[in-house]
């Protein structure tokens, strides 16, 4: 019977050691990773607000749909043709005894020659889109341009609010994760200071105009159109660059601002206000978040209640295998040594990976996709996990070694006494 109980105690030791290691790791993960403040700090550390968010916006601008042509758009004409038509209308009005042409003729001629007023429709040329010009910029310039529209002071409050909403849901205080990006300020800024700063960067990056190219660009800009080849006016004609910037900003508003919704879901899931599914920006489905929440709930449960199971396992080990104090020290020492080893190895590996320069460099080269960002955040949290886990793991190793040595010495002394 004694042999049978010892055989039962061996798998119980392994199970208790594994559970104790999981408790240590779960407490470390809960303290170092599963906190809203920790995630906010990691996002700042990984330059999410200053680099990654503008990169995502730059990618979205490249993929923005082309502006739709209005059905009532006037046919494309040069400014000379518009001026001749307006002059003919004036001559005809004078011949009929009127000092001005009709209101329709006057408005049509002026609209043809000059750019439209703010808030009115501006003609756009389908062959020249904002995305084409944006694509010719370097990656660094595109990110800098996007940062004008999405500055960190605007990104950080929204992101931190979504982090709070995410943990509010993870803690079971909300039925669904509310991860929605408000784009109303961005859309308003496309027609305001942010859009102006953006197109100024584009115009400043154009090559200098030749005299012939400057003449063509001026005429096309006056009619609300842009040629296929863009250039920058000389410093003596600053108004020309201003007109080009105005047309570009109108294209930006038409191709991006009008296509963006007021709010954008970050995850894909069912829409309560409309049938079907919403397409999330991150490419993550709500079902995936639910599965992740299930695992997080298990980690939280082990961190909170695992100690009771460990205590029960140690008591069962004592009841099954410990006939003497020396045997109890040996069996408990073995359990704690295994638990300390199992807890320390993942922490050491995580700490090593987080400080591996080739790993960090390769992640940077992979870009800023949501999956890469998640991996970067996990590696960024690894040092905190190690710092939270290693002291407890080392303590288990030290106590286990002490019990093992004490049990071995006691057993040897008993054998010598016998």
Protein Blocks (a to p, Z undefined) as FASTA:
>chain_A
ZZmmmmmmmmmmmmmmmmmmmmmmmmmmmmmmmcfklmmmmmmmnommmmmmmmmmmmmm
mmpccddddfklccdddfklmmmmmmmmmmmmmmnopabdcfklmmmmmmmmpccdehia
cdddfklcfklmmmmpcfklmmmmmmmmmcfklmmmmmmmmmmmmmmmmnopafbdcddd
dfklmmmmmmmmmlmmmmmmmmmmpccddfklmmmmmmmmmnopacfbdcdddfklmmlm
mmmmmmmmmmmmmmmmmmpcfbdcfbdcddfkbgcjdddfklpafklmmmmmmmmmmmmm
mmmmmmmmmmmmmmmmmmmmmmbfklmmmmmmmmmmmmmmmmmmmmmmmmmmmmmmklmm
mmmmnojafklmmmmmmmmmmmmmmmmmmmmmmmmmmmmmmmmmmmmmmmmmmmmmZZ
